[in-house]
Amino acid sequence: LGHVATLRRERRRAFHSQRPARLDPSYSLVTLERILARQLRATAASASADEAEKLQSLARDADERAESIARLPLGESPHLGSDTADITGRSGALCELLLDCYLDLSERQESEEARSRAQEYAAGTVQCLAVLHQPARPSRPAS
């Protein structure tokens, strides 16, 4: 995960150096997870049955992460203040931001429990990215 975090950090730094707009400073991990859950549900509404089920499951996972962080915060990641303002409109980009935040937080946690939580949340966003990056399969007509 450390190697992945380094590669992603450098890639994102290069990408964002060309974009001046910044993420709304009022956004927190909880807010971003809830936005992600809404976007996943909206995408599920127009997806095939199999894809919709996966997206709904990912949305529930995002809601669970949001609730868990609301109850027991992990801290703030500097990545929240360094991303572009339009990121909340794209599920994949939002997942990438959350992944960067969780990887960063996992490196900075003092307790093993908090580190494990951050790593678990990072794994959840990786799963989300994997589903979002799968090519859409055409729906089968009912027979």
Secondary structure, DSSP 8 states (H G I E B T S, - for coil): -HHHHHHHHHHHHHHHTT------TT--HHHHHHHHHHHHHHHHTTS-HHHHHHHHHHHHHHHHHHHHHHHS-----GGGGSS-GGGGG-HHHHHHHHHHHHHHHHHH-SSHHHHHHHHHHHHHHHHHHHHHTS---------
